[in-house]
């Protein structure tokens, strides 16, 4: 598992950094805050 971030451009999520493998299953967390913190319990 890895965590990456991105933004919605033209209705699609564009991730930063290395591209994801084709067919990857992803979970999208939409934050209402400008920043958030994840810990080991998340």
mmCIF entry with sequence, helices, sheets and N, C-alpha, C, O atoms, coordinates in Angstrom:
data_MODEL
# 
_entry.id   MODEL 
# 
_entity.id                         1 
_entity.type                       polymer 
_entity.pdbx_number_of_molecules   1 
# 
_entity_poly.entity_id                      1 
_entity_poly.type                           'polypeptide(L)' 
_entity_poly.nstd_linkage                   no 
_entity_poly.nstd_monomer                   no 
_entity_poly.pdbx_seq_one_letter_code       
;(UNK)(UNK)(UNK)(UNK)(UNK)(UNK)(UNK)(UNK)(UNK)(UNK)(UNK)(UNK)(UNK)(UNK)(UNK)(UNK)
(UNK)(UNK)(UNK)(UNK)(UNK)(UNK)(UNK)(UNK)(UNK)(UNK)(UNK)(UNK)(UNK)(UNK)(UNK)(UNK)
(UNK)(UNK)(UNK)(UNK)(UNK)(UNK)(UNK)(UNK)(UNK)(UNK)
;
_entity_poly.pdbx_seq_one_letter_code_can   XXXXXXXXXXXXXXXXXXXXXXXXXXXXXXXXXXXXXXXXXX 
_entity_poly.pdbx_strand_id                 A 
# 
loop_
_entity_poly_seq.entity_id 
_entity_poly_seq.num 
_entity_poly_seq.mon_id 
_entity_poly_seq.hetero 
1 1  UNK n 
1 2  UNK n 
1 3  UNK n 
1 4  UNK n 
1 5  UNK n 
1 6  UNK n 
1 7  UNK n 
1 8  UNK n 
1 9  UNK n 
1 10 UNK n 
1 11 UNK n 
1 12 UNK n 
1 13 UNK n 
1 14 UNK n 
1 15 UNK n 
1 16 UNK n 
1 17 UNK n 
1 18 UNK n 
1 19 UNK n 
1 20 UNK n 
1 21 UNK n 
1 22 UNK n 
1 23 UNK n 
1 24 UNK n 
1 25 UNK n 
1 26 UNK n 
1 27 UNK n 
1 28 UNK n 
1 29 UNK n 
1 30 UNK n 
1 31 UNK n 
1 32 UNK n 
1 33 UNK n 
1 34 UNK n 
1 35 UNK n 
1 36 UNK n 
1 37 UNK n 
1 38 UNK n 
1 39 UNK n 
1 40 UNK n 
1 41 UNK n 
1 42 UNK n 
# 
_struct_asym.id          A 
_struct_asym.entity_id   1 
# 
_struct_sheet.id               AA1 
_struct_sheet.type             ? 
_struct_sheet.number_strands   2 
_struct_sheet.details          ? 
# 
_struct_sheet_order.sheet_id     AA1 
_struct_sheet_order.range_id_1   1 
_struct_sheet_order.range_id_2   2 
_struct_sheet_order.offset       ? 
_struct_sheet_order.sense        anti-parallel 
# 
loop_
_struct_sheet_range.sheet_id 
_struct_sheet_range.id 
_struct_sheet_range.beg_label_comp_id 
_struct_sheet_range.beg_label_asym_id 
_struct_sheet_range.beg_label_seq_id 
_struct_sheet_range.pdbx_beg_PDB_ins_code 
_struct_sheet_range.end_label_comp_id 
_struct_sheet_range.end_label_asym_id 
_struct_sheet_range.end_label_seq_id 
_struct_sheet_range.pdbx_end_PDB_ins_code 
_struct_sheet_range.beg_auth_comp_id 
_struct_sheet_range.beg_auth_asym_id 
_struct_sheet_range.beg_auth_seq_id 
_struct_sheet_range.end_auth_comp_id 
_struct_sheet_range.end_auth_asym_id 
_struct_sheet_range.end_auth_seq_id 
AA1 1 UNK A 6  ? UNK A 9  ? UNK A 6  UNK A 9  
AA1 2 UNK A 12 ? UNK A 15 ? UNK A 12 UNK A 15 
# 
loop_
_atom_site.group_PDB 
_atom_site.id 
_atom_site.type_symbol 
_atom_site.label_atom_id 
_atom_site.label_alt_id 
_atom_site.label_comp_id 
_atom_site.label_asym_id 
_atom_site.label_entity_id 
_atom_site.label_seq_id 
_atom_site.pdbx_PDB_ins_code 
_atom_site.Cartn_x 
_atom_site.Cartn_y 
_atom_site.Cartn_z 
_atom_site.occupancy 
_atom_site.B_iso_or_equiv 
_atom_site.pdbx_formal_charge 
_atom_site.auth_seq_id 
_atom_site.auth_comp_id 
_atom_site.auth_asym_id 
_atom_site.auth_atom_id 
_atom_site.pdbx_PDB_model_num 
ATOM 1   N N  . UNK A 1 1  ? 0.856   -1.167 0.000   1.00 0.00 ? 1  UNK A N  1 
ATOM 2   C CA . UNK A 1 1  ? 0.000   0.000  0.000   1.00 0.00 ? 1  UNK A CA 1 
ATOM 3   C C  . UNK A 1 1  ? 0.897   1.223  0.000   1.00 0.00 ? 1  UNK A C  1 
ATOM 4   O O  . UNK A 1 1  ? 1.963   1.233  0.616   1.00 0.00 ? 1  UNK A O  1 
ATOM 5   N N  . UNK A 1 2  ? 0.451   2.245  -0.697  1.00 0.00 ? 2  UNK A N  1 
ATOM 6   C CA . UNK A 1 2  ? 1.164   3.521  -0.673  1.00 0.00 ? 2  UNK A CA 1 
ATOM 7   C C  . UNK A 1 2  ? 0.155   4.651  -0.692  1.00 0.00 ? 2  UNK A C  1 
ATOM 8   O O  . UNK A 1 2  ? -0.994  4.474  -1.096  1.00 0.00 ? 2  UNK A O  1 
ATOM 9   N N  . UNK A 1 3  ? 0.592   5.789  -0.259  1.00 0.00 ? 3  UNK A N  1 
ATOM 10  C CA . UNK A 1 3  ? -0.257  6.973  -0.228  1.00 0.00 ? 3  UNK A CA 1 
ATOM 11  C C  . UNK A 1 3  ? 0.313   7.975  -1.221  1.00 0.00 ? 3  UNK A C  1 
ATOM 12  O O  . UNK A 1 3  ? 1.518   8.226  -1.246  1.00 0.00 ? 3  UNK A O  1 
ATOM 13  N N  . UNK A 1 4  ? -0.556  8.539  -2.028  1.00 0.00 ? 4  UNK A N  1 
ATOM 14  C CA . UNK A 1 4  ? -0.152  9.569  -2.968  1.00 0.00 ? 4  UNK A CA 1 
ATOM 15  C C  . UNK A 1 4  ? -1.227  10.640 -2.983  1.00 0.00 ? 4  UNK A C  1 
ATOM 16  O O  . UNK A 1 4  ? -2.311  10.429 -2.440  1.00 0.00 ? 4  UNK A O  1 
ATOM 17  N N  . UNK A 1 5  ? -0.959  11.754 -3.577  1.00 0.00 ? 5  UNK A N  1 
ATOM 18  C CA . UNK A 1 5  ? -1.980  12.788 -3.670  1.00 0.00 ? 5  UNK A CA 1 
ATOM 19  C C  . UNK A 1 5  ? -2.077  13.272 -5.100  1.00 0.00 ? 5  UNK A C  1 
ATOM 20  O O  . UNK A 1 5  ? -1.201  13.007 -5.924  1.00 0.00 ? 5  UNK A O  1 
ATOM 21  N N  . UNK A 1 6  ? -3.135  13.974 -5.378  1.00 0.00 ? 6  UNK A N  1 
ATOM 22  C CA . UNK A 1 6  ? -3.356  14.490 -6.713  1.00 0.00 ? 6  UNK A CA 1 
ATOM 23  C C  . UNK A 1 6  ? -4.474  15.501 -6.699  1.00 0.00 ? 6  UNK A C  1 
ATOM 24  O O  . UNK A 1 6  ? -4.881  15.970 -5.637  1.00 0.00 ? 6  UNK A O  1 
ATOM 25  N N  . UNK A 1 7  ? -4.970  15.837 -7.867  1.00 0.00 ? 7  UNK A N  1 
ATOM 26  C CA . UNK A 1 7  ? -6.080  16.779 -7.966  1.00 0.00 ? 7  UNK A CA 1 
ATOM 27  C C  . UNK A 1 7  ? -6.984  16.376 -9.123  1.00 0.00 ? 7  UNK A C  1 
ATOM 28  O O  . UNK A 1 7  ? -6.575  15.633 -10.015 1.00 0.00 ? 7  UNK A O  1 
ATOM 29  N N  . UNK A 1 8  ? -8.193  16.865 -9.098  1.00 0.00 ? 8  UNK A N  1 
ATOM 30  C CA . UNK A 1 8  ? -9.147  16.575 -10.164 1.00 0.00 ? 8  UNK A CA 1 
ATOM 31  C C  . UNK A 1 8  ? -8.924  17.589 -11.283 1.00 0.00 ? 8  UNK A C  1 
ATOM 32  O O  . UNK A 1 8  ? -8.946  18.798 -11.055 1.00 0.00 ? 8  UNK A O  1 
ATOM 33  N N  . UNK A 1 9  ? -8.711  17.081 -12.485 1.00 0.00 ? 9  UNK A N  1 
ATOM 34  C CA . UNK A 1 9  ? -8.515  17.920 -13.668 1.00 0.00 ? 9  UNK A CA 1 
ATOM 35  C C  . UNK A 1 9  ? -9.434  17.379 -14.754 1.00 0.00 ? 9  UNK A C  1 
ATOM 36  O O  . UNK A 1 9  ? -9.282  16.236 -15.186 1.00 0.00 ? 9  UNK A O  1 
ATOM 37  N N  . UNK A 1 10 ? -10.375 18.183 -15.191 1.00 0.00 ? 10 UNK A N  1 
ATOM 38  C CA . UNK A 1 10 ? -11.286 17.748 -16.241 1.00 0.00 ? 10 UNK A CA 1 
ATOM 39  C C  . UNK A 1 10 ? -12.112 16.537 -15.834 1.00 0.00 ? 10 UNK A C  1 
ATOM 40  O O  . UNK A 1 10 ? -12.461 15.706 -16.673 1.00 0.00 ? 10 UNK A O  1 
ATOM 41  N N  . UNK A 1 11 ? -12.427 16.437 -14.531 1.00 0.00 ? 11 UNK A N  1 
ATOM 42  C CA . UNK A 1 11 ? -13.251 15.340 -14.049 1.00 0.00 ? 11 UNK A CA 1 
ATOM 43  C C  . UNK A 1 11 ? -12.492 14.049 -13.771 1.00 0.00 ? 11 UNK A C  1 
ATOM 44  O O  . UNK A 1 11 ? -13.102 13.040 -13.418 1.00 0.00 ? 11 UNK A O  1 
ATOM 45  N N  . UNK A 1 12 ? -11.177 14.066 -13.924 1.00 0.00 ? 12 UNK A N  1 
ATOM 46  C CA . UNK A 1 12 ? -10.370 12.881 -13.650 1.00 0.00 ? 12 UNK A CA 1 
ATOM 47  C C  . UNK A 1 12 ? -9.343  13.195 -12.574 1.00 0.00 ? 12 UNK A C  1 
ATOM 48  O O  . UNK A 1 12 ? -8.851  14.319 -12.482 1.00 0.00 ? 12 UNK A O  1 
ATOM 49  N N  . UNK A 1 13 ? -9.022  12.189 -11.758 1.00 0.00 ? 13 UNK A N  1 
ATOM 50  C CA . UNK A 1 13 ? -8.017  12.370 -10.718 1.00 0.00 ? 13 UNK A CA 1 
ATOM 51  C C  . UNK A 1 13 ? -6.633  12.169 -11.337 1.00 0.00 ? 13 UNK A C  1 
ATOM 52  O O  . UNK A 1 13 ? -6.340  11.115 -11.900 1.00 0.00 ? 13 UNK A O  1 
ATOM 53  N N  . UNK A 1 14 ? -5.798  13.186 -11.226 1.00 0.00 ? 14 UNK A N  1 
ATOM 54  C CA . UNK A 1 14 ? -4.428  13.131 -11.732 1.00 0.00 ? 14 UNK A CA 1 
ATOM 55  C C  . UNK A 1 14 ? -3.505  13.070 -10.520 1.00 0.00 ? 14 UNK A C  1 
ATOM 56  O O  . UNK A 1 14 ? -3.461  14.004 -9.720  1.00 0.00 ? 14 UNK A O  1 
ATOM 57  N N  . UNK A 1 15 ? -2.761  11.958 -10.385 1.00 0.00 ? 15 UNK A N  1 
ATOM 58  C CA . UNK A 1 15 ? -1.903  11.779 -9.227  1.00 0.00 ? 15 UNK A CA 1 
ATOM 59  C C  . UNK A 1 15 ? -0.510  12.339 -9.490  1.00 0.00 ? 15 UNK A C  1 
ATOM 60  O O  . UNK A 1 15 ? -0.057  12.409 -10.633 1.00 0.00 ? 15 UNK A O  1 
ATOM 61  N N  . UNK A 1 16 ? 0.162   12.740 -8.404  1.00 0.00 ? 16 UNK A N  1 
ATOM 62  C CA . UNK A 1 16 ? 1.532   13.245 -8.492  1.00 0.00 ? 16 UNK A CA 1 
ATOM 63  C C  . UNK A 1 16 ? 2.503   12.078 -8.395  1.00 0.00 ? 16 UNK A C  1 
ATOM 64  O O  . UNK A 1 16 ? 2.144   11.013 -7.893  1.00 0.00 ? 16 UNK A O  1 
ATOM 65  N N  . UNK A 1 17 ? 3.711   12.266 -8.863  1.00 0.00 ? 17 UNK A N  1 
ATOM 66  C CA . UNK A 1 17 ? 4.754   11.251 -8.716  1.00 0.00 ? 17 UNK A CA 1 
ATOM 67  C C  . UNK A 1 17 ? 4.635   10.134 -9.735  1.00 0.00 ? 17 UNK A C  1 
ATOM 68  O O  . UNK A 1 17 ? 4.160   10.327 -10.853 1.00 0.00 ? 17 UNK A O  1 
ATOM 69  N N  . UNK A 1 18 ? 5.085   8.951  -9.310  1.00 0.00 ? 18 UNK A N  1 
ATOM 70  C CA . UNK A 1 18 ? 5.078   7.800  -10.209 1.00 0.00 ? 18 UNK A CA 1 
ATOM 71  C C  . UNK A 1 18 ? 3.653   7.402  -10.563 1.00 0.00 ? 18 UNK A C  1 
ATOM 72  O O  . UNK A 1 18 ? 2.773   7.441  -9.703  1.00 0.00 ? 18 UNK A O  1 
ATOM 73  N N  . UNK A 1 19 ? 3.408   7.018  -11.816 1.00 0.00 ? 19 UNK A N  1 
ATOM 74  C CA . UNK A 1 19 ? 2.051   6.620  -12.201 1.00 0.00 ? 19 UNK A CA 1 
ATOM 75  C C  . UNK A 1 19 ? 1.640   5.325  -11.521 1.00 0.00 ? 19 UNK A C  1 
ATOM 76  O O  . UNK A 1 19 ? 2.485   4.507  -11.158 1.00 0.00 ? 19 UNK A O  1 
ATOM 77  N N  . UNK A 1 20 ? 0.351   5.149  -11.353 1.00 0.00 ? 20 UNK A N  1 
ATOM 78  C CA . UNK A 1 20 ? -0.191  3.910  -10.794 1.00 0.00 ? 20 UNK A CA 1 
ATOM 79  C C  . UNK A 1 20 ? -0.245  2.858  -11.890 1.00 0.00 ? 20 UNK A C  1 
ATOM 80  O O  . UNK A 1 20 ? -0.375  3.178  -13.071 1.00 0.00 ? 20 UNK A O  1 
ATOM 81  N N  . UNK A 1 21 ? -0.143  1.581  -11.478 1.00 0.00 ? 21 UNK A N  1 
ATOM 82  C CA . UNK A 1 21 ? -0.237  0.489  -12.439 1.00 0.00 ? 21 UNK A CA 1 
ATOM 83  C C  . UNK A 1 21 ? -1.642  0.430  -13.016 1.00 0.00 ? 21 UNK A C  1 
ATOM 84  O O  . UNK A 1 21 ? -2.619  0.655  -12.302 1.00 0.00 ? 21 UNK A O  1 
ATOM 85  N N  . UNK A 1 22 ? -1.747  0.130  -14.297 1.00 0.00 ? 22 UNK A N  1 
ATOM 86  C CA . UNK A 1 22 ? -3.039  -0.025 -14.964 1.00 0.00 ? 22 UNK A CA 1 
ATOM 87  C C  . UNK A 1 22 ? -3.859  -1.067 -14.217 1.00 0.00 ? 22 UNK A C  1 
ATOM 88  O O  . UNK A 1 22 ? -3.351  -2.141 -13.893 1.00 0.00 ? 22 UNK A O  1 
ATOM 89  N N  . UNK A 1 23 ? -5.112  -0.762 -13.942 1.00 0.00 ? 23 UNK A N  1 
ATOM 90  C CA . UNK A 1 23 ? -5.997  -1.675 -13.240 1.00 0.00 ? 23 UNK A CA 1 
ATOM 91  C C  . UNK A 1 23 ? -5.895  -1.608 -11.727 1.00 0.00 ? 23 UNK A C  1 
ATOM 92  O O  . UNK A 1 23 ? -6.554  -2.379 -11.029 1.00 0.00 ? 23 UNK A O  1 
ATOM 93  N N  . UNK A 1 24 ? -5.073  -0.692 -11.204 1.00 0.00 ? 24 UNK A N  1 
ATOM 94  C CA . UNK A 1 24 ? -4.946  -0.555 -9.751  1.00 0.00 ? 24 UNK A CA 1 
ATOM 95  C C  . UNK A 1 24 ? -6.283  -0.186 -9.135  1.00 0.00 ? 24 UNK A C  1 
ATOM 96  O O  . UNK A 1 24 ? -7.043  0.594  -9.708  1.00 0.00 ? 24 UNK A O  1 
ATOM 97  N N  . UNK A 1 25 ? -6.569  -0.746 -7.967  1.00 0.00 ? 25 UNK A N  1 
ATOM 98  C CA . UNK A 1 25 ? -7.742  -0.356 -7.209  1.00 0.00 ? 25 UNK A CA 1 
ATOM 99  C C  . UNK A 1 25 ? -7.316  0.744  -6.252  1.00 0.00 ? 25 UNK A C  1 
ATOM 100 O O  . UNK A 1 25 ? -6.325  0.600  -5.536  1.00 0.00 ? 25 UNK A O  1 
ATOM 101 N N  . UNK A 1 26 ? -8.061  1.842  -6.238  1.00 0.00 ? 26 UNK A N  1 
ATOM 102 C CA . UNK A 1 26 ? -7.703  2.978  -5.397  1.00 0.00 ? 26 UNK A CA 1 
ATOM 103 C C  . UNK A 1 26 ? -8.876  3.379  -4.514  1.00 0.00 ? 26 UNK A C  1 
ATOM 104 O O  . UNK A 1 26 ? -10.033 3.104  -4.831  1.00 0.00 ? 26 UNK A O  1 
ATOM 105 N N  . UNK A 1 27 ? -8.562  4.026  -3.411  1.00 0.00 ? 27 UNK A N  1 
ATOM 106 C CA . UNK A 1 27 ? -9.559  4.618  -2.527  1.00 0.00 ? 27 UNK A CA 1 
ATOM 107 C C  . UNK A 1 27 ? -9.304  6.112  -2.520  1.00 0.00 ? 27 UNK A C  1 
ATOM 108 O O  . UNK A 1 27 ? -8.166  6.548  -2.345  1.00 0.00 ? 27 UNK A O  1 
ATOM 109 N N  . UNK A 1 28 ? -10.343 6.895  -2.708  1.00 0.00 ? 28 UNK A N  1 
ATOM 110 C CA . UNK A 1 28 ? -10.192 8.348  -2.756  1.00 0.00 ? 28 UNK A CA 1 
ATOM 111 C C  . UNK A 1 28 ? -10.790 8.940  -1.494  1.00 0.00 ? 28 UNK A C  1 
ATOM 112 O O  . UNK A 1 28 ? -11.956 8.702  -1.180  1.00 0.00 ? 28 UNK A O  1 
ATOM 113 N N  . UNK A 1 29 ? -9.992  9.711  -0.773  1.00 0.00 ? 29 UNK A N  1 
ATOM 114 C CA . UNK A 1 29 ? -10.428 10.425 0.424   1.00 0.00 ? 29 UNK A CA 1 
ATOM 115 C C  . UNK A 1 29 ? -10.474 11.897 0.062   1.00 0.00 ? 29 UNK A C  1 
ATOM 116 O O  . UNK A 1 29 ? -9.448  12.487 -0.278  1.00 0.00 ? 29 UNK A O  1 
ATOM 117 N N  . UNK A 1 30 ? -11.662 12.498 0.131   1.00 0.00 ? 30 UNK A N  1 
ATOM 118 C CA . UNK A 1 30 ? -11.808 13.912 -0.189  1.00 0.00 ? 30 UNK A CA 1 
ATOM 119 C C  . UNK A 1 30 ? -11.858 14.687 1.117   1.00 0.00 ? 30 UNK A C  1 
ATOM 120 O O  . UNK A 1 30 ? -12.761 14.503 1.932   1.00 0.00 ? 30 UNK A O  1 
ATOM 121 N N  . UNK A 1 31 ? -10.880 15.548 1.299   1.00 0.00 ? 31 UNK A N  1 
ATOM 122 C CA . UNK A 1 31 ? -10.782 16.319 2.528   1.00 0.00 ? 31 UNK A CA 1 
ATOM 123 C C  . UNK A 1 31 ? -11.455 17.674 2.364   1.00 0.00 ? 31 UNK A C  1 
ATOM 124 O O  . UNK A 1 31 ? -11.290 18.344 1.344   1.00 0.00 ? 31 UNK A O  1 
ATOM 125 N N  . UNK A 1 32 ? -12.214 18.069 3.379   1.00 0.00 ? 32 UNK A N  1 
ATOM 126 C CA . UNK A 1 32 ? -12.806 19.406 3.397   1.00 0.00 ? 32 UNK A CA 1 
ATOM 127 C C  . UNK A 1 32 ? -11.827 20.427 3.963   1.00 0.00 ? 32 UNK A C  1 
ATOM 128 O O  . UNK A 1 32 ? -12.095 21.628 3.949   1.00 0.00 ? 32 UNK A O  1 
ATOM 129 N N  . UNK A 1 33 ? -10.708 19.952 4.454   1.00 0.00 ? 33 UNK A N  1 
ATOM 130 C CA . UNK A 1 33 ? -9.669  20.808 5.040   1.00 0.00 ? 33 UNK A CA 1 
ATOM 131 C C  . UNK A 1 33 ? -8.572  21.031 4.003   1.00 0.00 ? 33 UNK A C  1 
ATOM 132 O O  . UNK A 1 33 ? -8.457  20.267 3.045   1.00 0.00 ? 33 UNK A O  1 
ATOM 133 N N  . UNK A 1 34 ? -7.772  22.070 4.191   1.00 0.00 ? 34 UNK A N  1 
ATOM 134 C CA . UNK A 1 34 ? -6.664  22.292 3.266   1.00 0.00 ? 34 UNK A CA 1 
ATOM 135 C C  . UNK A 1 34 ? -5.527  21.309 3.527   1.00 0.00 ? 34 UNK A C  1 
ATOM 136 O O  . UNK A 1 34 ? -4.752  21.011 2.618   1.00 0.00 ? 34 UNK A O  1 
ATOM 137 N N  . UNK A 1 35 ? -5.414  20.795 4.770   1.00 0.00 ? 35 UNK A N  1 
ATOM 138 C CA . UNK A 1 35 ? -4.425  19.771 5.097   1.00 0.00 ? 35 UNK A CA 1 
ATOM 139 C C  . UNK A 1 35 ? -5.054  18.780 6.065   1.00 0.00 ? 35 UNK A C  1 
ATOM 140 O O  . UNK A 1 35 ? -6.047  19.096 6.721   1.00 0.00 ? 35 UNK A O  1 
ATOM 141 N N  . UNK A 1 36 ? -4.488  17.593 6.157   1.00 0.00 ? 36 UNK A N  1 
ATOM 142 C CA . UNK A 1 36 ? -4.940  16.596 7.119   1.00 0.00 ? 36 UNK A CA 1 
ATOM 143 C C  . UNK A 1 36 ? -3.761  15.698 7.458   1.00 0.00 ? 36 UNK A C  1 
ATOM 144 O O  . UNK A 1 36 ? -2.756  15.691 6.748   1.00 0.00 ? 36 UNK A O  1 
ATOM 145 N N  . UNK A 1 37 ? -3.883  14.945 8.537   1.00 0.00 ? 37 UNK A N  1 
ATOM 146 C CA . UNK A 1 37 ? -2.823  14.082 9.016   1.00 0.00 ? 37 UNK A CA 1 
ATOM 147 C C  . UNK A 1 37 ? -3.327  12.655 9.109   1.00 0.00 ? 37 UNK A C  1 
ATOM 148 O O  . UNK A 1 37 ? -4.422  12.407 9.614   1.00 0.00 ? 37 UNK A O  1 
ATOM 149 N N  . UNK A 1 38 ? -2.531  11.722 8.624   1.00 0.00 ? 38 UNK A N  1 
ATOM 150 C CA . UNK A 1 38 ? -2.823  10.308 8.752   1.00 0.00 ? 38 UNK A CA 1 
ATOM 151 C C  . UNK A 1 38 ? -1.886  9.715  9.802   1.00 0.00 ? 38 UNK A C  1 
ATOM 152 O O  . UNK A 1 38 ? -0.728  10.118 9.912   1.00 0.00 ? 38 UNK A O  1 
ATOM 153 N N  . UNK A 1 39 ? -2.391  8.768  10.559  1.00 0.00 ? 39 UNK A N  1 
ATOM 154 C CA . UNK A 1 39 ? -1.534  8.067  11.510  1.00 0.00 ? 39 UNK A CA 1 
ATOM 155 C C  . UNK A 1 39 ? -1.640  6.570  11.253  1.00 0.00 ? 39 UNK A C  1 
ATOM 156 O O  . UNK A 1 39 ? -2.370  6.145  10.358  1.00 0.00 ? 39 UNK A O  1 
ATOM 157 N N  . UNK A 1 40 ? -0.929  5.779  12.019  1.00 0.00 ? 40 UNK A N  1 
ATOM 158 C CA . UNK A 1 40 ? -0.890  4.335  11.789  1.00 0.00 ? 40 UNK A CA 1 
ATOM 159 C C  . UNK A 1 40 ? -2.256  3.674  11.954  1.00 0.00 ? 40 UNK A C  1 
ATOM 160 O O  . UNK A 1 40 ? -2.471  2.593  11.406  1.00 0.00 ? 40 UNK A O  1 
ATOM 161 N N  . UNK A 1 41 ? -3.173  4.275  12.680  1.00 0.00 ? 41 UNK A N  1 
ATOM 162 C CA . UNK A 1 41 ? -4.505  3.702  12.905  1.00 0.00 ? 41 UNK A CA 1 
ATOM 163 C C  . UNK A 1 41 ? -5.433  3.916  11.715  1.00 0.00 ? 41 UNK A C  1 
ATOM 164 O O  . UNK A 1 41 ? -6.473  3.261  11.639  1.00 0.00 ? 41 UNK A O  1 
ATOM 165 N N  . UNK A 1 42 ? -5.102  4.800  10.791  1.00 0.00 ? 42 UNK A N  1 
ATOM 166 C CA . UNK A 1 42 ? -5.971  5.097  9.647   1.00 0.00 ? 42 UNK A CA 1 
ATOM 167 C C  . UNK A 1 42 ? -5.963  3.964  8.705   1.00 0.00 ? 42 UNK A C  1 
ATOM 168 O O  . UNK A 1 42 ? -6.632  4.014  7.674   1.00 0.00 ? 42 UNK A O  1 
# 
